[in-house]
């Protein structure tokens, strides 16, 4: 088989895996939007309102919203976006390994001029780092290749009824969180719902590492501003503490193969009292839980994973780039931002009013407090392409006992340094 034919076969397989049929792309009057938010998430609710406004402005336009899976888009984006099957605008993960890589490959439209002209930079504010990239695809550069319209961060969800049954208060420090997990374990309950087959287990390890981290540590790791030692005090604290949590029964080692969906269902069904994961789960948790009282509180340390939400990016091959930019502008309007906030999201440009729901208001206030303290540390898998799978594999082994903390951290070194060499840092 010739290399050209082989490329065509691989592309066809990737398009099929991404769920691309091709018919929509053949219609000159069709505008295609891809995203991977669940229908009851705050983002999907707000974006559906934005789609309605776009349709009102362009009544003759066939606007097609295609809901993809996170893994679908993550694994096939580079190939799909370089083909005629690319959508006109899509939600894409941020960071060097994702948007940065696509920008470096020349697959995305440079939105810098539009950002300045429309004032999107002022609305995005302090969480703009992951929207901007340099020529090597490292975030924090001077060109905007994506625009977020919401923020996100890792926090602690807790089952208030289960806490009340043991006379426990919501944890405000790491010691209090650990003490609460001790109480649940003593009562025969595995306290922490998690999943090692995808996120968030590797994010939890990173959260623990961040208890010993400062801004310089974060920038050296995420933005290649200095040397990184994967066996320093912070990384060692993260790996050894997580392994200790497994050994103590805070985390079930059998959860190593579970997906994020499994984790969420376990918590929402009241099987486990604590879930450490992102604010993107908030809307679904709020809409789903009916049988018990629950609460949300910030991660009890100075730094937490988070920053901007995922980005709206425009593929270079889109023939409707102006409409794509118009759609992005609609999502950043106060009306849509208020809908996003009131639906349980973390809005970037909402009005001065407060959310009617106290938990939603708390979610947004905690975000503002972390932002004011320069507390966002991005996510552990952002620095290098393919690093997500590396992190997930290393932490799975830590959960099952297949690797010691040092061995798990060793797995991160090679891929990180390889990417350093690839981008000439």
Residue, then its C-alpha position, 0 to 999 in steps of 0.5 A: x500500500x502506498x504511503x498516500x493510500x495509507x494516510x487516506x485509510x488512517x484519516x478515514x478511520x479517525x473520522x469514523x472514530x470521531x463520528x464524522x459523517x461528512x454530509x454536513x460539511x458538503x452543505x455550503x449553508x451549514x455551520x457546524x459546532x462541536x462541543x463535548x459538554x453534557x446536555x445538563x451542564x451549565x456550559x451546554x445550557x448557555x451555549x444552546x442559548x447562544x446558538x438560538x441567538x445565532x439562528x435568529x441573526x442568520x435565519x437562513x443558516x443551517x446551524x448544526x451542533x454536534x456533541x462529541x466525546x472528550x476522548x473522541x476530540x482529544x485523540x483525533x483533533x490533529x487529523x480531523x482538523x486538517x481535513x475537509x471534515x473539520x467543523x467551523x468552530x469547536x470546544x477544545x482543551x487548553x494547554x501546550x499539549x492540546x490547543x498549543x499543539x494545534x496552533x504549532x501545527x498551523x491548524x487554528x486561526x490566529x484570533x488576536x486581532x479579533x480579541x483586541x477589536x471585540x474586547x474579549x481580552x478584558x472579559x477573559x481577564x486574569x485567566x487568559x494564559x491558556x488562550x495565548x501561545x508562542x510559536x512553539x505552542x507553549x501557553x502564555x505567548x502573545x497570540x490568541x488561538x482560542x477564547x474561553x467564555x467560562x472558568x473552571x477549577x478543581x474543588x471538593x464536593x461533599x455529601x452533607x448528609x453523610x458528613x452530618x451522620x458522623x458529626x463532621x463539618x465541611x473541611x477547610x484545611x487539608x488536615x480536616x479533609x484527612x481527619x474526615x476521611x479517617x472517620x469515614x474509613x473507620x465507619x467502613x466507608x471508602x470516602x473518596x470517589x475517583x477514577x484512575x482510568x481517566x481523570x481525576x486520580x492524576x489530578x488529585x495527585x497534582x492537587x497534593x503536590x500543589x500543597x508544596x508549590x508556588x507560582x515559580x514551581x508552576x511556571x517552571x513545570x507548565x511554561x518551561x521557565x526553568x528546570x523541573x525536578x520530578x522528585x522535588x519536595x512538591x512532586x514527592x509529597x503528591x505521589x507519597x501522599x496519594x499512595x498513602x491515601x490508597x494504603x489507608x483506604x481513602x481511595x479504593x485501589x479497584x477504582x484504578x480502571x474506572x472512568x470519570x463518569x463512574x466516579x461522578x455516578x458513585x458520588x451522585x448516587x450517595x455511595x461515597x461522601x467526597x469527590x475531588x474534581x472540576x467545577x464542570x461537574x457542578x451543573x450536573x451534580x446540581x441537576x441530578x442529586x435529589x435524595x440528599x444534601x450536598x455541598x461544595x468548597x474550595x480545595x483547602x490549599x493555596x493553589x489548585x488546578x484550574x484557570x480558564x475553561x476550555x477554548x472555542x477555537x476556529x479551524x484554519x479550514x473553516x469557510x465561515x470564520x466570520x460567523x465562528x467569531x460572531x458565535x464566540x462573541x455571543x457566548x461572551x455577552x452578558x446575557x449568555x454569561x448570566x445564563x451560564x452562571x445561573x445554570x451552575x457555571x463559572x462565568x467570566x463576564x456576568x453582570x453584577x447580580x448574584x446567582x439565585x442559588x447559594x451553592x452556585x454563588x459560592x462556586x463563583x465566589x470561590x473562583x474569584x478568591x482563587x483568582x485574586x490569590x494567583x492560585x490557578x496552577x493549570x492541569x498536570x497533563x498540559x505541558x506535553x502532547x500525550x502527557x495525559x495518558x502518561x499521567x493516567x498510566x503512572x497513577x493507575x500503577x500507583x493505585x494498584x501497587x504496580x509502582x512505588x511513588x518514585x517509580x510513578x514519578x520516573x514515568x513522567x520524566x522522559x516524555x516531559x524532557x522529550x517535549x522540551x527537546x522537540x520545542x527547543x526549550 
